Structure formats: structure tokens, C-alpha cells
Amino acid sequence: MDINQLKYFISVAQTLNFSEAARRNGLTQPSISHHINELEKQLGCKLFIRDKRSVEMTDAGRTFLPSALEIVDISHKAALQLASMEQGLAGHISIAALTTSSAILSKCLTAFSREYPQITVDINFTSGRTQSFIMNEDKYDVHFAMEDMVPVGETFTSILAHTDRLCLAVPKNHPLAAGPADFSRLKGERFISVSQNDGPALYKQVMSVCRARSYTPNVTCQYDRAEAVLLSVGAGLGISIIPEALSNVFYSDNVAFLPIEGDDVYRNYVIAWRRSITNPAVTLFTGIVSGLFPQFGEGKAGGEI
């Protein structure tokens, strides 16, 4: 049997009239009769008792009707679901994001879920090194990362989403907390850093900023996540240089953030995805985020990992 046969059976059952059932389905009465006959042969029983003046359902027909209705309904829902997936109206997106992109990620998800609430989104927060690796693995659909983490070449399209800056982070009760960031007063201070192995890009930039200001940090603690650095500074274990964006994400009431002057402290963050992506839900997502950041336009692909 096929779905059309079931639809024709349901029409006859609802109208008890072969001519009316044929009209509703855009067929001739003989065609409807043929389909019902074929269905009865496949089921091995009569579904209707009919003569020249009336049509009546058999016990078998009445028993079969609820199942036929259910099968047609499931088929209809499945077809709609597949059509929605093809149009991106339902589906799934996987996102990998640096913690420092959390505010931008939240903005994008809010706008996207408002337009496409049926699409599910999985999010994995990553460290710098992990993010660099997974962008080459094709494991996630969309990446919220630093611009320099995007692999060189034409594999990715990226949008410049926001620019962050490095700040000197000190405990609120520290003598330096009133600012400004004076590197000449940092000698001997315990310095907390993200490890070079887990956050190579951040570590490299922090050390470059220090060298440019003739400051050699006394590194006493290293962590695999920048947010752990922030928590340690707040606990009074030392000072650090960290992205300002972390102050908007993690508990930082006990930390003072002092802006550092200079062009070398800025960090560009992008939203990137592969040009070869075939997931229609991703196309909808990138359309939304592109509209959120038209002032930046398309970022460049490539850079140092």
C-alpha cells in the first residue's frame, strides 16, 4: 500500500461516496474505485460494502480507519519536518566559542532564537589552543574565535564581530587599583598567567605587551583558562594582564581593570564558518549574525595560530 491509497480510503470513509471522494482528490470515480480495490487486495479484506445507491464501511474498514489516519498524519508531519530542515527552519547547529566571545555569542543567539526557535544550538566553550585545533577538524559549524586563529586560505568566511583589549587586572584592595596602569610599579609583583601551552595566542600577546614596556613579569602561577586567572586575581594571589571581556562574563567584583595604552593591546574576534557548509540552518544563522555586524563587514581569513 502507499500513502495515496490511504488518503483515498480516508476520503471515501469520511464521505461514504466514491464520486465525492474522487472530486476531493482531483480524480475520476473509476480511479478512486481502482485504488480502493487494490488496497483491499493488499489487506486481504473488504473495506466497504457498496451498491448503486449506498456505501457502507465494513467492520474491517472501521477497524483500519484509525491506523490509516495515524499513518497519513505521521507521513505529513515527517514531510513537513524534512521540508523545514531543507529550508533551515528546523535543524541543528554546533558552535565552538572562546569564553571571551560570550557577550557576542549571547547577542547572536538571542537574535537567532527569536527568528528560528525550532533550531537547536549546541555550544562548546574552548581554550585558545583547543579552538585553534578544532577549526581544522571540521567538527563544529560555527566558530567564535580570535581573528588570528582562522586558518590561512579560502576555507573559512569570517565576520569581524568585536574588538577587545588587554587590561592590567589587580585586586580591588591593591595599591595600584586606583590606576593608571603604570608598569614601572609592577616590579616584584606576583604575576598570574594563562599557560603558553593552553592559551598560546593570549600568552604571546601578553608577553609582547610586557616586553614593549620593559617589564619582566614574575610569573608565579599559570592556568589553562583565562577565567581561572581572573578568579585568582580576585582572590589576591597576584596581578595579571587579561582580556577586558572577561570582566563581563565571570565574577570580578574583587578585581580592578586598568586600561593599558597602546595599539598592541587590542584583540579582534570573529565569527567564522566554512565556505563549503551545507547545513541550511547554518546559512540562516550566518545571515542573522551578518546583519548584526554590518559596520564591520567581512573579516579576512588567515593568520597565526
Secondary structure, DSSP 8 states (H G I E B T S, - for coil): --HHHHHHHHHHHHHS-HHHHHHHHT--HHHHHHHHHHHHHHHTS--EEE-SS-EEE-HHHHHHHHHHHHHHHHHHHHHHHHHHHHHTSSEEEEEEEEGGGHHHHHHHHHHHHHH-TTEEEEEEEE-HHHHHHHTTTT--SEEEEEGGGS-SSSSEEEEEEEEEEEEEEEETTSGGGGS---GGG-TT-EEEEE-TTT-HHHHHHHHHHHHHTT---EEEEEESSHHHHHHHHHTTS-BEEEEGGGGGTS--TTEEEEE--SGGGEEEEEEEEETT---HHHHHHHHHHHHH-TTT-EE------
